Amino acid sequence: MNDERSLATNLIHGRKDAERSLVHPIYQTVAFSVDENEDYTELNEYDAERYFYTRYSNPTIRNVEKKLAALEGGEAALLFSSGMNAITMTLLKLLKSGDTIVASRAVYGSTLHYIEDFLPNYGIQPVILSEDELYRCDEIAPEAKVVFFETPVNPRVDCLSIPQVVAAARRCGALTIIDNTFATPINQTPREFGVDLIIHSVTKYIGGHADVTAGAVITDEDLIVPLYEARKMLGGIPSPQDAFLIDRSLKSLPLRMKLHNENALQLARFFEDEAPVKEVLYPGLESSSQHEVAKQQMKGFGGMLCVDLGSLSAAQTFSESLALLRNVPHLGAAETMVCLPALTSHARFSEEQLVAAGLSPGLVRISVGLEEIDDLIADCRQALQKIANGID
Ligand SMILES: Cc1ncc(COP(=O)(O)O)c(C=O)c1O
């Protein structure tokens, strides 16, 4: 990375390889040879100057890791084979039997499932807290070793105050881990607020084209080394092909996020004036209850929003009447996608549980893509019209 150049420029111009290839090549190899056996003394070192075995490290993968570390303002980064792999391996390595983990209740469903139901099998005690409780987690679980949270939160895009979580965690000496997937490092850099480890589902905006599954952890060198050891042993490194696709995607990440942010704000404003819409949830709207917190920690408000259409049947009519927008349980790609949390991520919730979680059965989550905004509005307008016409 060249410190005198902007981040956007560095994302495009990575390190030059030996052959000066314009695009960083795919080192599609399992292993690298040595000339002298003495070279093997570096075999197990995280920052070895040379490569030995791709399950340990690989130049195509390391090129992406350097860019991700710079993006988040961390000292080092590691790529993993999925977002869940990054989360599960990090927690497994940082915690041991007898430790306590505090986690926000408002995290991605599989993350919560892992922390609540899987970690106790290894003697790790989960303490799951609401937003208000998280800000005073030092009083509730002073023995906590790790505090795990996510903001903006899936699917309601609620924003937790990063400085408040960090302050409470520091009062009990716990490490903080944030899932920064929804915001991306273009819109939010939690290291500025003192968060220790940043995790991404690279599968979403960073990959950005719905064609690669990967995860990442960004932190300090002293924390990366044990995570590197864990990845080497448990085998969670992605393929060089996938790293190549991520490198391609990083070149356009700043540009893509700018358009995701702009399109989402315009679509949110459109929905605000439409009669069948009971509520629009988007932290970029001045009317949003999340706007003040978001403004203090986000540089852009992201591409995710929700609309409450009042009932599950209205949400179904809307999603099934769309001609351009696709009904997909994914987010963060060029294509605009909708999904109904009541039928997907929260399908196991009863109606009462949905209400308790602030999730109206009529909620539609929208991952706003990169299409021309007029086309998105036109499609949403005609689908809303079907609700007004009572067409199921
Ligand atoms: C916020 C968040 N974190 C983590 C994950 C898990 O990522 P992956 O699907 O890459 O394992 C997801 C997946 O949807 C997510 O939305």
The ligand as an SDF file (V2000), in Angstrom:
LIG
                    3D

 16 16  0  0  0  0  0  0  0  0999 V2000
  -24.5730   -9.6340    8.8540 C   0  0  0  0  0  0  0  0  0  0  0  0
  -24.1160  -10.9800    8.3900 C   0  0  0  0  0  0  0  0  0  0  0  0
  -23.0460  -11.5430    8.9660 N   0  0  0  0  0  0  0  0  0  0  0  0
  -22.5880  -12.7570    8.5850 C   0  0  0  0  0  0  0  0  0  0  0  0
  -23.2450  -13.4890    7.6140 C   0  0  0  0  0  0  0  0  0  0  0  0
  -22.7120  -14.8420    7.2260 C   0  0  0  0  0  0  0  0  0  0  0  0
  -21.9860  -14.7110    6.0360 O   0  0  0  0  0  0  0  0  0  0  0  0
  -21.7310  -15.9440    5.0130 P   0  0  0  0  0  0  0  0  0  0  0  0
  -23.0410  -16.2380    4.3630 O   0  0  0  0  0  0  0  0  0  0  0  0
  -20.6800  -15.3850    4.0870 O   0  0  0  0  0  0  0  0  0  0  0  0
  -21.2310  -17.0740    5.8300 O   0  0  0  0  0  0  0  0  0  0  0  0
  -24.3640  -12.9390    6.9860 C   0  0  0  0  0  0  0  0  0  0  0  0
  -25.0750  -13.7020    5.9400 C   0  0  0  0  0  0  0  0  0  0  0  0
  -26.1340  -13.3460    5.4950 O   0  0  0  0  0  0  0  0  0  0  0  0
  -24.8150  -11.6580    7.3900 C   0  0  0  0  0  0  0  0  0  0  0  0
  -25.8970  -11.0860    6.8260 O   0  0  0  0  0  0  0  0  0  0  0  0
  1  2  1  0
  2  3  1  0
  2 15  2  0
  3  4  2  0
  4  5  1  0
  5  6  1  0
  5 12  2  0
  6  7  1  0
  7  8  1  0
  8  9  2  0
  8 10  1  0
  8 11  1  0
 12 13  1  0
 12 15  1  0
 13 14  2  0
 15 16  1  0
M  END
$$$$
